[in-house]
Amino acid sequence: MLPALPVLSDYDVSPKNGFLPSEVPLEVLPDPYYQPWETVARNFQSLILSKRLRQIVDELPTLSTDLLLTEAEWRRAYSVLGFIAHAYVWGGDTPSDIIPPPISIPFLKTCEHLELPTVAAYAGVVLWNWRPLFQGEPIDSLENLSTLMTFTGSMDESWFYLVSTAIEARAGPVIPLMIEAMAAVRRNDAATVTRHLRLFAERLDELGVLLERMYESCDPHVFYHRIRPFLAGGRNMQDAGLPNGLIFDDGTGNQPYVQYSGGSNAQSSIIQFFDLVLGVEHRPTGEKRNDGSESESGMPSAPMHSFILEMRKYMPGPHRRFLEHVESVANIREYAQNNQHNRALVTAFDAALAMLRALRDKHIQMVSRYIIIKSRETRSNSRSLSPKQAASTRRVNIATNLQRGDSKKLRGTGGTALISFLKQARDETGEPTIDAWARRLLNNGPAWEDGVARLGKMSEHLDGEVEIVGMAGAWSVDDSEGGICHW
């Protein structure tokens, strides 16, 4: 007997909003008991600018989480405490590696409840950090969205989060659509599968248009130097002043250092859902495709690479389990391959893959503008600074510190490594294509002219020292890590 298909309500997935909550996130915790947290949130940017945030946080009472009654309240607490924790670490002249009990104790409890790590992950800054400007208007419109919290108070930071929020909202209806497509496969209803794949491809194209709107109101310089540093976690931040990671002080004096990547769009569940329903598989970076049942080392191939599983640890528990369920019942790729005589079905399947691959092309272009070019500029400028000026720059901007080291190490990864990482994920998206002509077409990738990715043949000759980042987190591109970068 076939296993049941996932029921969205069992995994806190909305048939309309997808991985966004069905209800608008709370703008403030309703119980006055939590007023101390909300007071910090209300004056957040001013406290950061005046360098008073650490002093105020140190003096906060240590509040219990017992009065958080609904999931919406737990989510609001997670977002607020996550923002405060990151501002406490990165908001001074030098980073702090110990987060005090008034934040650590409730944050640990909140993360345990939501099954999230103690870091401001994608869920806290994107999924649960928005409100509509006007009730009743669609939330997949950037013209109808606003953020609840930011570090800088800038339009650029709000826009950076809200583009992802709008993408999540626009992609939401795809989830029940493709679950129904999997049900249609079980009925051998090729017409429904074909129709849903076409709708899926059209929606992926819309997501690409939304992604490109990032350029409208998020300036690369502001992102690279002002926003990105606040989003960094405690993982691989040695050069930034955190050699061991972070301690969340629970008052016992026994807490160990922990290291988590900073927030990143790779922690979104929606692209992993797209990959799973289309049967896209990702390998460690640098590992070539092997069509046999064993890897090049002679060992059986793992069904899922560790990088993807690592990113799932940064997703809310129900969403993580939803992806695991989808993975266990995905059947569309196999169905299309077994029905190659059905040209409409094959064309629709390949079109969906092409649109997903195009989305990744646009992400490569964005990385070029927001990371590679800015890294080159920063590296060039740092050479012209005096030692005193360079030290001052490093003191206040972790973006400068994150560019040194062996090009094969986590920090200071060479530009070629970055592009190899993204290009492989993009190329793997086209591998399940069925039609020979479509497979040839999807073998071409973006080319690089003056540091900017353009459509055409990929040429990897970049030497800019940059990191693998999403929003901010540092991610390995060693062969042992590999993985996929979302958006």
C-alpha positions in Angstrom: 0.0 0.0 0.0 1.4 3.4 -1.0 2.2 5.8 1.8 -0.2 8.7 2.3 0.5 12.0 0.6 1.2 14.9 3.1 -1.7 16.8 4.6 -0.6 20.5 4.7 -2.3 21.2 8.0 -0.3 18.5 9.7 2.9 20.4 9.1 1.8 24.0 9.6 1.8 24.7 5.9 -0.8 27.0 4.5 -2.5 26.1 1.2 -2.5 29.8 0.3 0.6 31.3 2.0 2.8 28.2 1.9 5.5 28.3 4.6 4.3 31.7 5.7 1.8 31.6 8.5 -1.9 31.7 7.6 -2.4 34.6 10.0 -0.5 37.9 10.0 2.4 37.7 12.4 2.0 39.6 15.7 3.4 43.1 15.8 3.7 43.0 19.6 3.3 40.4 22.3 -0.1 40.9 23.9 0.8 40.2 27.5 2.2 43.3 29.3 4.6 41.0 31.0 6.8 41.0 27.9 6.9 44.8 27.7 10.6 44.9 28.4 11.4 43.0 25.2 9.0 45.1 23.2 10.4 48.3 24.6 13.8 47.2 23.2 12.3 46.3 19.9 10.4 49.6 19.7 13.7 51.5 20.2 15.9 49.0 18.5 17.8 51.1 15.9 18.3 54.0 18.3 19.8 51.7 20.9 22.2 50.2 18.3 23.2 53.7 17.0 23.8 55.1 20.5 25.8 52.0 21.5 23.4 51.5 24.5 21.9 48.2 23.5 24.2 46.0 25.5 23.8 48.1 28.6 20.0 48.0 28.3 20.0 44.2 27.6 22.3 43.5 30.6 19.8 45.3 32.8 16.7 43.5 31.5 14.7 41.1 33.8 15.0 37.5 32.9 11.4 36.7 31.7 9.8 33.3 31.6 8.3 31.9 28.4 5.3 30.4 30.4 3.0 33.2 29.3 3.6 32.6 25.5 0.3 30.8 24.8 -0.1 30.6 21.0 2.3 29.7 18.2 2.1 33.3 16.9 3.4 34.5 20.3 6.2 32.0 20.3 7.2 33.2 16.8 7.1 36.8 17.8 9.3 36.0 20.8 11.7 34.1 18.5 12.0 37.0 16.1 12.4 39.7 18.8 15.0 37.7 20.8 16.9 36.7 17.7 17.2 40.3 16.5 18.3 41.4 20.0 20.8 38.6 20.3 22.5 39.4 17.0 22.5 43.1 17.7 24.1 42.4 21.1 26.9 40.3 19.4 27.6 42.7 16.4 26.3 46.1 17.6 29.4 47.2 19.5 32.9 48.2 18.5 34.0 44.6 18.9 31.8 41.5 18.9 30.6 39.9 22.1 30.8 36.2 22.3 28.6 35.9 25.4 24.9 36.7 25.2 23.6 37.4 28.8 20.8 35.4 30.6 18.0 38.0 30.1 18.1 37.1 26.4 19.7 33.7 26.4 17.4 31.9 28.8 14.1 32.8 27.1 15.7 32.4 23.6 16.9 28.9 24.4 13.4 28.0 25.5 11.8 29.6 22.5 14.1 27.8 20.1 13.4 24.5 21.8 9.7 25.0 21.4 10.0 25.9 17.7 12.8 23.4 17.0 15.2 26.0 15.7 18.8 26.8 16.5 19.8 29.8 18.6 20.3 32.1 15.7 18.2 34.7 13.8 17.4 32.2 11.1 15.3 32.8 7.9 12.1 32.0 9.8 12.6 34.9 12.2 13.7 37.6 9.7 11.4 36.6 6.7 8.6 34.2 7.5 7.5 35.8 10.7 8.7 39.4 10.3 6.1 41.1 8.0 2.7 42.8 8.0 0.4 43.8 5.2 0.0 47.6 4.7 -3.7 47.0 4.0 -5.8 44.1 5.1 -7.5 42.3 2.3 -4.9 43.1 -0.3 -2.5 40.3 -1.4 0.6 39.7 0.5 2.5 38.5 -2.5 2.7 42.1 -3.6 5.8 44.1 -2.5 3.6 47.2 -2.6 1.6 45.8 0.3 4.3 44.6 2.7 6.3 46.1 5.5 8.8 44.6 8.0 8.2 44.4 11.7 11.9 44.6 12.7 15.2 45.6 11.1 18.7 46.2 12.4 19.4 49.4 10.4 16.0 50.9 9.9 16.8 51.3 6.3 14.5 50.7 3.3 17.3 48.5 1.8 17.1 46.1 4.7 13.3 46.0 4.7 13.3 45.4 0.9 15.9 42.7 1.2 13.6 40.7 3.6 10.4 41.5 1.8 11.4 40.3 -1.6 11.8 36.9 0.0 8.5 37.2 1.8 6.7 38.1 -1.4 8.4 35.1 -3.1 7.2 32.8 -0.3 3.7 34.2 -0.7 3.6 33.9 -4.5 5.0 30.4 -4.3 2.5 29.2 -1.6 -0.3 28.0 -3.9 2.3 25.8 -5.8 2.5 23.5 -2.8 -1.1 22.1 -2.9 -0.9 22.2 -6.7 2.1 19.9 -6.8 0.7 17.6 -4.0 -2.3 17.2 -6.2 0.0 16.5 -9.2 1.6 13.7 -7.2 -1.9 12.3 -6.4 -2.7 12.5 -10.2 0.4 10.4 -10.9 -1.1 7.7 -8.6 -4.3 7.8 -10.6 -2.4 7.8 -13.9 -4.0 11.1 -14.8 -1.4 12.4 -17.2 -3.6 15.4 -18.2 -3.8 16.7 -14.7 0.0 16.2 -14.1 0.7 18.0 -17.4 -1.6 20.9 -16.5 -0.1 21.3 -13.0 3.4 21.3 -14.3 2.6 24.0 -16.8 1.1 26.1 -14.0 4.2 25.4 -11.9 6.5 26.6 -14.6 4.5 29.8 -15.1 4.7 30.5 -11.3 8.4 29.9 -11.3 8.8 32.5 -14.0 6.8 34.9 -11.8 9.2 34.2 -8.9 12.1 35.1 -11.1 10.5 38.5 -11.9 10.0 39.1 -8.1 13.6 38.2 -7.4 14.9 40.7 -9.9 13.0 43.4 -8.0 15.7 43.2 -5.4 17.7 45.7 -7.4 15.0 48.4 -7.1 15.5 49.3 -3.5 18.3 47.3 -2.0 21.6 49.0 -2.7 24.6 46.5 -2.9 26.9 48.7 -0.9 24.3 49.0 1.9 23.6 45.3 1.9 27.3 44.3 1.9 28.6 46.7 4.5 25.6 47.5 6.8 23.0 44.7 6.6 25.0 41.6 6.1 27.3 41.9 9.2 24.3 41.9 11.6 23.0 38.7 10.1 26.2 36.7 10.7 26.1 33.8 13.2 28.9 32.4 15.3 30.2 29.9 12.8 33.6 30.4 11.2 33.8 33.9 12.5 37.4 33.7 13.7 38.6 36.6 11.7 35.7 38.7 12.8 36.6 38.3 16.4 34.6 35.2 17.4 37.2 32.4 17.4 35.0 29.9 19.3 31.5 30.9 18.4 28.9 32.1 20.9 27.9 31.3 24.5 24.2 31.6 25.4 24.6 32.1 29.1 21.8 30.3 31.0 23.1 31.4 34.4 24.7 28.1 35.3 28.1 28.9 34.0 28.2 25.5 32.1 27.1 26.5 28.7 29.4 25.5 25.9 30.3 27.6 22.8 27.9 26.9 19.9 28.5 27.7 16.2 25.6 28.3 13.8 25.5 29.8 10.4 23.9 33.2 10.0 20.5 33.7 8.5 20.2 32.8 4.8 17.6 32.2 2.1 19.0 28.7 1.9 17.1 28.1 5.1 13.8 28.6 3.2 11.8 25.4 2.6 10.2 26.4 -0.7 13.2 25.8 -3.1 13.9 22.5 -1.4 10.2 21.6 -2.0 10.6 22.6 -5.7 13.7 20.3 -6.0 12.0 17.4 -4.3 8.8 17.4 -6.4 10.9 17.6 -9.6 13.4 15.0 -8.5 16.4 17.4 -8.6 19.4 15.9 -6.8 22.5 17.8 -5.5 26.0 16.5 -5.0 29.0 17.8 -3.0 30.6 20.7 -4.8 33.1 19.5 -7.3 31.7 16.0 -7.5 30.7 15.0 -11.0 27.5 13.3 -12.0 27.6 9.5 -11.6 24.8 7.6 -13.1 25.7 4.3 -11.4 24.5 3.1 -8.1 27.8 3.8 -6.5 29.8 6.9 -6.0 33.3 7.5 -7.5 34.8 6.2 -4.2 33.0 2.9 -4.6 30.6 3.6 -1.7 26.8 3.7 -2.3 25.6 7.2 -3.2 23.8 9.0 -0.3 20.2 9.9 -1.1 20.7 13.4 0.2 23.8 15.4 0.6 24.7 16.7 4.1 24.5 20.4 3.1 20.8 20.1 2.3 20.2 18.3 5.6 22.2 20.9 7.4 20.0 23.7 6.0 16.9 21.8 7.2 18.1 22.2 10.8 17.5 25.9 10.4 13.8 25.4 9.4 10.9 25.1 11.8 10.4 21.5 12.8 7.1 21.0 11.1 8.4 22.4 7.8 11.4 20.1 8.0 9.2 17.1 8.5 7.0 18.2 5.6 10.0 18.1 3.3 11.0 14.6 4.6 7.4 13.4 3.8 7.4 15.0 0.3 10.8 13.4 -0.4 9.4 9.9 0.5 6.4 10.1 -1.9 7.8 12.3 -4.8 6.9 10.5 -8.1 6.6 13.1 -10.9 10.0 12.7 -12.3 9.7 8.9 -12.5 6.3 9.2 -14.1 7.5 11.6 -16.8 10.4 9.4 -17.6 8.2 6.3 -17.9 5.8 8.2 -20.2 8.2 9.7 -22.7 5.7 9.0 -25.5 3.5 11.7 -24.0 5.1 14.7 -25.5 2.9 17.2 -23.7 3.8 15.7 -20.3 7.6 15.6 -21.1 7.6 19.2 -22.4 5.7 20.4 -19.3 8.2 18.6 -17.0 11.2 20.0 -18.8 9.7 23.5 -18.8 9.3 23.4 -15.0 13.0 22.4 -14.7 14.0 25.1 -17.1 12.2 27.8 -15.1 13.7 26.6 -11.8 17.1 26.6 -13.5 16.5 30.2 -14.8 15.7 31.2 -11.2 19.1 30.0 -10.2 20.7 31.9 -13.1 19.2 35.0 -11.7 20.6 34.2 -8.3 24.1 33.9 -9.8 23.6 37.4 -11.3 22.6 38.7 -8.0 25.6 37.2 -6.2 27.8 38.9 -8.8 26.4 42.3 -8.0 25.9 42.1 -4.2 28.9 39.9 -3.2 31.6 39.5 -5.9 31.8 43.1 -7.1 31.5 44.5 -3.6 34.1 42.2 -2.3 36.5 43.3 -5.1 35.8 46.9 -4.2 36.4 46.3 -0.5 39.6 44.4 -1.2 40.9 47.1 -3.5 40.0 49.9 -1.1 41.7 48.1 1.8 45.0 48.0 0.0 45.0 51.8 -0.1 44.3 52.3 3.6 47.0 52.9 6.2 47.4 50.2 8.9 45.5 52.3 11.4 42.6 53.0 9.0 42.4 49.3 8.0 42.3 48.3 11.7 39.5 50.8 12.2 37.5 49.4 9.3 37.9 45.8 10.5 36.8 46.9 13.9 33.3 48.0 12.7 32.7 45.9 9.6 33.0 42.2 9.6 32.6 42.2 5.8 36.2 43.3 5.6 37.5 40.6 7.9 35.8 37.8 6.0 38.0 38.0 3.0 41.3 36.7 4.2 42.7 33.2 4.1 43.3 30.3 1.9 40.9 30.3 -1.1 39.9 26.7 -0.2 39.0 27.6 3.3 35.5 28.6 4.5 36.5 32.3 4.9 38.0 34.0 1.9 36.8 31.5 -0.7 38.0 32.6 -4.1 35.4 33.9 -6.6 35.9 30.9 -8.9 34.9 28.6 -6.0 31.8 30.6 -5.4 30.7 30.4 -9.0 31.5 26.7 -9.2 29.3 26.2 -6.2 26.4 28.1 -7.6 26.9 26.9 -11.2 26.9 23.2 -10.1 23.6 23.7 -8.2 22.2 25.4 -11.3 23.4 22.7 -13.7 22.1 19.9 -11.5 18.7 21.4 -11.8 18.7 20.7 -15.5 20.0 17.1 -15.2 16.6 15.4 -14.8 15.4 16.8 -18.2 13.9 14.1 -20.4 13.9 15.5 -23.9 17.3 15.4 -25.6 16.9 18.9 -27.1 15.9 20.4 -23.7 18.9 18.7 -22.1 21.3 20.3 -24.7 19.6 23.6 -24.2 20.0 23.5 -20.4 23.7 22.7 -20.6 24.4 26.4 -21.2 24.9 28.7 -18.3 25.5 32.4 -17.6 28.7 34.0 -18.8 30.6 36.7 -17.0 31.4 40.1 -18.5 33.0 42.7 -16.2 32.1 40.7 -13.2 28.4 40.6 -13.9 26.7 37.3 -14.9 24.9 37.4 -18.3 23.1 34.7 -20.2 25.4 32.6 -22.3 28.2 30.2 -21.8 29.7 30.1 -18.3 33.4 31.3 -18.0 35.0 30.8 -14.6 37.9 33.1 -14.3 37.1 35.2 -11.3 39.7 35.9 -8.6 37.6 38.0 -6.2 38.0 36.7 -2.6 34.4 36.3 -1.3 32.4 34.0 0.9 29.6 31.7 0.2 26.8 33.6 1.8 23.1 33.9 1.7 21.9 36.7 3.9 25.2 36.6 5.8 26.2 33.2 7.0 29.5 31.6 6.1 29.2 28.3 4.3 31.8 25.8 3.2 32.5 24.9 -0.4 34.9 22.1 0.5 34.2 18.8 -1.2 33.0 17.5 2.1 30.3 20.1 2.3 29.0 21.1 -1.1 25.4 21.8 -1.4 22.9 24.1 -2.9 22.4 27.9 -2.6 18.9 29.2 -2.8 17.9 32.3 -4.6 
